Amino acid sequence: MHQARKVFADKGYHRTSISEIVSRCGVAQGTFYLYFGSKRDVFEALLDEFTAAVYRAFFIPGAEDVKTKEQVRQRLTQASQSALKMLAGNKDLAKIFLVETVPREPGFEEKVASFYNRLVADTAANLELWMDRGLLRHADPAVIANCVIAMTERLTLQWMNGALPGDFKEIADQIVKFELHGIMAD
């Protein structure tokens, strides 16, 4: 699958052929069909792999253990650094997911929407818990969750394109600084 993701990242979903994937892998087409029924199947497996990794990086369980503003800051920093590091370590999949027109491909749209709905809902639940504890200002937690996710994606794209210098720790620190000054309770 490693070679398949490189081909998809280089050529995009529509311009990638099974012949190119098997050529890059150094196997016969028959071998490909032992594992996958189609190009769509291998792409879907890559999409599943990537969305699972993004979810694990963004969403850190245990929000109920957070009791102080400093712990909120630490959690947001950890999540931002983890997400940016995962995206940087998987540039080819990030390119496919964030740049390629995956959501517009029939069948993939539902999968991507389901992923985002779960990530937003779980992130919003954490934010709402911290708002109820007086650690964050009250706001619509789903809107805030969407903003945080979108901000991280956009900054990743800018970094991948070379338009945003710096390392991910610095970028994550800036994300958290922005989040907290915008939503941290006084």
C-alpha positions in Angstrom: 0.0 0.0 0.0 3.0 2.3 0.5 3.7 2.4 -3.2 0.0 2.8 -4.0 -0.2 5.9 -1.8 2.8 7.4 -3.5 1.2 6.9 -7.0 -2.1 8.4 -5.8 -0.2 11.3 -4.3 1.8 11.9 -7.4 -1.0 11.4 -10.0 -4.3 11.8 -8.1 -7.0 9.3 -7.9 -8.5 9.6 -11.4 -5.1 9.5 -13.2 -3.8 6.6 -11.3 -4.1 3.1 -12.8 -3.7 -0.3 -11.4 -0.9 -0.9 -13.9 1.0 2.0 -12.4 0.5 0.7 -8.8 1.6 -2.8 -9.6 4.6 -1.5 -11.6 5.7 0.6 -8.7 5.2 -2.3 -6.4 7.1 -4.7 -8.6 4.3 -7.3 -8.6 2.0 -8.8 -11.2 -1.6 -7.5 -11.6 -2.8 -10.9 -10.4 -1.0 -10.4 -7.1 -2.8 -7.0 -6.7 -6.2 -8.7 -7.2 -5.4 -11.2 -4.5 -5.6 -8.3 -2.0 -7.8 -5.7 -3.7 -10.7 -5.9 -6.1 -10.1 -2.5 -7.7 -8.3 0.7 -7.6 -11.1 2.1 -5.5 -10.6 -0.7 -2.9 -7.0 0.2 -2.4 -7.8 3.9 -2.3 -10.5 3.3 0.3 -8.1 1.2 2.4 -5.7 4.2 2.3 -8.5 6.6 3.2 -9.5 4.4 6.2 -5.8 4.2 7.3 -5.4 7.9 7.1 -8.6 8.9 8.8 -7.9 6.5 11.7 -4.4 8.0 12.1 -5.8 11.6 12.0 -8.4 10.8 14.6 -5.9 9.2 16.9 -3.6 12.3 16.5 -6.3 14.9 16.9 -8.5 13.4 19.6 -6.9 12.5 22.9 -9.3 10.8 25.3 -9.4 11.7 29.0 -10.9 15.2 28.9 -12.7 14.4 32.1 -9.4 14.3 33.9 -8.6 18.0 33.0 -9.2 20.3 35.9 -7.1 23.4 35.3 -6.5 25.9 32.6 -2.9 24.8 32.4 -4.0 21.2 31.8 -6.3 22.5 29.0 -3.3 24.3 27.4 -1.2 21.1 27.7 -3.9 19.0 26.1 -4.4 21.4 23.2 -0.6 21.6 22.7 -0.3 17.8 22.8 -3.2 17.4 20.3 -1.9 20.1 17.9 1.7 18.8 18.0 0.4 15.2 17.5 -1.8 16.1 14.6 0.8 18.2 12.8 3.5 15.6 13.3 1.2 12.9 12.0 0.3 15.0 8.9 3.9 15.8 8.3 4.9 12.2 8.6 2.3 11.2 6.1 2.6 14.0 3.5 1.5 11.8 0.7 -1.7 10.7 2.4 -2.3 14.3 3.6 -1.9 15.5 0.1 -4.4 12.9 -1.2 -6.9 13.7 1.6 -6.5 17.5 1.9 -5.8 18.4 -1.8 -7.2 15.6 -3.9 -11.0 15.8 -4.5 -11.7 12.8 -2.3 -14.9 14.1 -0.8 -16.4 14.6 -4.2 -15.8 11.0 -5.3 -19.1 9.0 -5.0 -19.0 6.8 -1.9 -16.0 8.5 -0.4 -18.1 11.6 0.5 -20.0 9.7 3.1 -16.9 8.1 4.6 -15.1 11.5 4.9 -18.3 13.2 6.3 -18.6 10.4 8.9 -15.0 10.9 9.9 -15.3 14.7 10.3 -18.7 14.3 12.1 -17.1 11.9 14.6 -14.0 14.1 15.1 -16.0 17.3 15.5 -18.5 15.7 17.9 -15.8 14.2 20.1 -13.7 17.3 20.1 -16.8 19.5 20.8 -17.7 17.2 23.7 -14.3 17.8 25.3 -14.6 21.6 24.7 -18.1 21.7 26.2 -17.0 19.8 29.3 -14.2 22.3 29.8 -16.6 25.2 29.2 -19.0 23.8 31.8 -16.0 23.7 34.3 -15.3 27.3 33.6 -12.0 26.6 32.0 -13.0 27.9 28.6 -15.4 30.7 27.6 -18.9 29.5 26.6 -19.3 29.3 22.9 -20.7 26.8 20.4 -18.3 23.9 20.9 -19.0 22.4 17.5 -18.0 25.7 15.8 -14.8 25.9 17.9 -14.0 22.2 17.1 -14.5 22.9 13.3 -12.3 26.0 13.6 -9.5 24.1 15.3 -9.6 21.2 12.8 -9.7 23.5 9.8 -6.9 25.7 11.1 -4.7 22.7 11.6 -5.5 21.4 8.1 -4.9 24.8 6.5 -1.5 25.3 8.3 -0.5 21.8 7.3 -1.2 22.6 3.6 0.7 25.9 3.8 3.7 24.1 5.4 3.6 21.3 2.8 3.6 23.9 0.0 6.5 25.7 1.5 4.5 28.8 2.2 4.8 28.5 6.0 8.3 28.2 7.4 9.2 26.7 10.8 8.8 23.4 12.5 5.7 21.8 13.8 6.3 22.6 17.4 6.4 26.3 16.6 3.3 26.0 14.5 1.5 24.0 17.2 2.4 26.6 19.8 1.0 29.3 17.6 -2.2 27.3 17.1 -2.7 26.8 20.8 -1.9 30.5 21.6 -4.6 31.5 19.1 -7.1 29.0 20.5 -6.6 30.0 24.1 -6.6 33.7 23.7 -9.8 33.3 21.7 -11.6 30.8 24.0 -9.9 30.7 27.4 -12.0 32.0 30.2 -10.9 35.2 31.9 
